[in-house]
Amino acid sequence: MIDATKFVEDSLEEIRKTVSKSGVISACSGGVDSTVTTFLVHKALGEQMVAVFIDDGLRREGEPEFVMRTLKNLGIRAKYVDAKKEFLDVFKGKTDAEEKRKAFRDKFYTTLGRVSKEENVKFIAQGTIKADVIETVKGIKSQHNVLEQIGIDSKVYGYKILEPLRELFKPDVRKVARELGLPKEVSERMPFPGPALSLRVLGEVTPEKISIVRKATEIVEEETKGLRAFQSFAVLHNDKATGIKNGRRVYGNIVTIRIVDSEDALKAKAKQVSYEILMRVSERITGEIPSVVRCLYDITDKPPATIEFE
């Protein structure tokens, strides 16, 4: 484990030295990685930095409001960017997981490029951590916030990148968050992928599918919050299955529940969950989401599976 006090001191010095008097925008999704990065850069530079929340239409229920409220409570100057239509458009006709990840990544960086020009800044800060880099470089899956480590020069988007957490794994990021005095709702927050719910829709991503998986995710998180799992979420399948609703045959959606324990996200164990909890989740998902007729539980560890399905 790192010495969090020394890490913060060294990071503040490095950020000030690298940026000098230039302006910075910090991409903040509300997760622990991006929020710690944002707060670090704010602590180092003050008003030289503006946090940017990109609303891509792929967030969990209430997420935009949560992020903007959190940034305001931390005293950070923040900007909301409505890019829902632009992001959802990039998925049209795409079914391959890597193709979807790369489409999200390109839209993410071009959107930040547009904002950087509006704000007249030369640097983008982002919450890349070591696990993101390792999995992207190894070709396991392309993380949306990894560029230079795979040979893509960020200057093509019009800016340089700051990654103060790039050598840390998740436990150390949480330690830094506590050292910075960030609230528990940030420091202990469950990981959530950058491409958000798009990774939890198998096949082509559409607004209708996002709506289904958003509601299913909300139910899973509500019913499993006492489990203290590393991650718990829902996945919407591309295939459909026969079911019965209101006494009639329905050819409806399939949702899988995924609950895992992990330290660094490089390995994970499927969590043993009581049948009572699983049944409650299943009953709520099939009862509250009209199109869903089947609910499954994934018991596969990482490896051989990944945590996310896409």
Secondary structure, DSSP 8 states (H G I E B T S, - for coil): ---HHHHHHHHHHHHHHHHTT--EEEE--SSHHHHHHHHHHHHHHGGGEEEEEEE-S-S-TTHHHHHHHHHHHTT--EEEEE-HHHHHHHTTT---HHHHHHHHHHHHHHHHHHHHHHHT-SEEE----HHHHHHHHTTS---TT--GGGT--GGGGTSEEE-TTTT--HHHHHHHHHHTT--HHHHT-----TTGGGGGB-SS--HHHHHHHHHHHHHHHHHHGGG--SEEEEEEEEEEEEEEETTEEEEEEEEEEEEEE-SSSSSBEE----HHHHHHHHHHHHHHSTTEEEEEE----BTTS-SS--
